[in-house]
Amino acid sequence: MFTIISYDIVQTKRRTRVFKLLKGYGTHVQYSVFECYLNPKQLAAVEEGLRKLIDLQTDSIRLYLLDITAVQRIQVLGIGQVSDDPVYFHT
C-alpha cells in the first residue's frame, strides 16, 4: 500500500535514526516526509521500528495509508513527482 510517512522528532539523534529506518523503506521526498510502498509485513516492521526509536511524549509520526484511487489523485506542484516502487525497498 502506498504510505506517506511524516515526522516531527525533537532530538537530532532520534531524528537521524528515524530517517535511516525510513530510508530503507521508501523515498525521501521532503524534509520530514517519505513516500513508501509497503506490504502488511513491511508496514508492521516500520511501525514497530518507529515505536522503538521515538519518544511518545515529545515526538510525532503520521502514517497516511492511501489506496490506488487516492494515489492517482495526488498532485505535485513545483518540482518532484510521486514515488515509484523502487527495487531497493525491503522485501
C-alpha positions in Angstrom: 0.0 0.0 0.0 1.2 3.5 -0.8 2.1 5.1 2.5 3.1 8.7 3.3 5.1 9.0 6.5 5.8 12.4 8.0 7.6 13.0 11.3 8.4 15.7 13.8 11.2 14.5 16.0 12.6 16.8 18.7 16.0 15.3 19.2 18.5 15.2 16.3 19.9 11.8 17.2 16.4 10.2 17.2 15.5 12.1 14.0 18.6 10.7 12.3 17.7 7.2 13.4 14.1 7.6 12.1 15.5 8.9 8.8 17.8 6.0 8.4 15.0 3.5 9.2 12.6 5.1 6.7 15.3 5.4 4.0 15.3 1.6 3.8 11.6 1.5 3.0 10.8 4.5 0.8 11.8 7.7 -1.0 12.7 10.8 0.9 10.5 13.5 -0.8 10.7 16.4 1.6 12.5 17.4 4.8 10.5 15.1 7.1 8.3 13.2 4.6 8.8 9.8 3.0 6.7 8.0 0.3 6.7 4.2 0.7 5.1 1.2 -1.0 4.6 -1.2 2.0 3.0 -4.6 2.2 1.4 -5.5 5.5 4.5 -7.2 6.9 6.7 -4.2 6.0 4.1 -1.7 7.5 4.2 -3.7 10.7 8.0 -3.7 10.7 8.1 0.1 10.1 5.6 0.8 12.9 7.5 -1.4 15.3 10.8 0.1 14.4 9.5 3.7 14.8 7.9 2.9 18.2 11.3 1.8 19.4 13.0 4.9 18.2 10.8 7.7 19.2 9.8 9.4 22.4 6.0 9.1 22.5 5.8 12.1 24.8 7.6 14.6 22.6 7.7 13.2 19.0 5.1 12.8 16.3 4.9 10.4 13.3 2.0 10.3 10.9 1.3 7.4 8.5 -1.1 8.0 5.7 -2.2 4.8 4.0 -3.6 5.5 0.5 -5.4 3.2 -1.8 -4.8 3.3 -5.5 -7.6 5.8 -6.1 -6.1 8.2 -3.7 -2.6 7.8 -5.1 -3.9 8.6 -8.6 -5.3 11.9 -7.3 -2.0 13.1 -5.8 -1.0 16.4 -7.2 2.6 17.7 -7.1 3.0 21.5 -7.5 6.5 22.6 -8.5 9.4 20.1 -8.7 9.1 16.4 -7.9 6.9 13.5 -8.7 5.0 10.8 -6.9 7.4 8.0 -6.0 7.6 4.8 -7.9 8.1 1.4 -6.3 11.9 1.1 -6.4 13.6 -2.3 -6.2 15.7 -1.4 -3.2 12.8 -1.3 -0.8 12.8 -4.1 1.8 11.0 -7.3 0.8 
